[in-house]
Amino acid sequence: MNGRRIEPPSDATVRRMLAVSAEAAKGPASYFPSIEKTYGRPIGEWLQRVRDKLPAKHMDLVAMLKTEHGMGHGHANAIVAAVLAAEKQ
């Protein structure tokens, strides 16, 4: 660890991500409804699981979701991409 404290995205950022309808969603958020339906957990929980593992490399986080939670590559990649994009803001 590099000692840097990683702040989670604000509640407003998470609400904005979740408020996007499936039809209007673009990028990683377009996968969120399917992820919730397929894995039976709210997207906020998946986002938090990834945030809890930061800092880590993108593909290491994808691999964690795939191996520990049985997630498909596309869904895992979408969650990780959303978290990392929010971290850059």
C-alpha positions in Angstrom: 0.0 0.0 0.0 1.2 3.5 -0.7 -0.4 5.0 2.3 -2.8 7.1 0.2 -6.3 7.2 1.5 -8.9 6.4 -1.1 -12.2 8.2 -0.7 -15.3 6.5 -2.0 -17.4 8.3 -4.5 -19.9 10.7 -3.0 -23.4 9.6 -2.4 -24.5 12.0 -5.1 -22.1 10.3 -7.6 -23.5 6.9 -6.7 -27.1 8.1 -6.9 -26.3 9.6 -10.3 -24.9 6.4 -11.6 -27.9 4.4 -10.3 -30.5 6.9 -11.6 -29.5 6.3 -15.2 -32.2 4.3 -16.9 -31.2 1.2 -18.8 -32.2 2.8 -22.1 -30.2 5.9 -21.6 -27.2 4.3 -19.9 -23.9 4.3 -21.7 -20.6 2.8 -20.8 -20.3 0.6 -17.7 -23.7 1.8 -16.2 -25.5 0.1 -19.1 -24.6 -3.2 -17.4 -25.9 -2.3 -14.0 -29.5 -3.6 -14.3 -28.3 -6.9 -15.8 -25.7 -7.3 -13.0 -28.4 -6.8 -10.3 -30.7 -9.2 -12.0 -28.1 -11.9 -12.7 -26.3 -11.8 -9.3 -29.2 -10.7 -7.0 -27.3 -8.0 -5.2 -27.7 -4.2 -5.5 -25.1 -2.5 -7.7 -24.0 -0.3 -4.8 -22.8 -3.5 -3.0 -20.7 -4.6 -5.9 -19.2 -1.1 -6.3 -18.3 -1.1 -2.6 -16.7 -4.5 -2.8 -14.4 -3.2 -5.5 -13.7 0.1 -3.6 -12.7 -2.0 -0.5 -9.9 -3.6 -2.6 -8.4 -0.3 -3.8 -5.7 0.4 -4.6 -5.3 -2.4 -7.1 -4.9 -2.9 -10.8 -7.9 -3.0 -13.0 -7.5 -6.6 -14.1 -6.7 -7.8 -10.6 -10.1 -6.4 -9.5 -11.8 -8.0 -12.5 -10.2 -11.3 -11.6 -11.4 -11.0 -8.0 -15.0 -10.5 -9.0 -14.8 -13.4 -11.4 -13.1 -15.9 -9.1 -14.6 -14.9 -5.7 -18.1 -14.1 -6.9 -18.5 -16.1 -10.2 -19.1 -13.0 -12.2 -18.7 -12.9 -16.0 -15.9 -10.9 -17.5 -18.1 -8.2 -19.0 -20.0 -7.6 -15.8 -16.9 -7.6 -13.7 -15.1 -5.2 -16.1 -18.1 -2.8 -16.0 -18.1 -2.6 -12.2 -14.4 -2.0 -12.0 -14.5 0.6 -14.8 -17.3 2.5 -13.0 -15.4 2.5 -9.7 -12.1 3.6 -11.3 -13.8 6.3 -13.3 -15.5 7.7 -10.2 -12.1 7.6 -8.4 -10.6 9.9 -11.1 -13.3 12.6 -10.6 
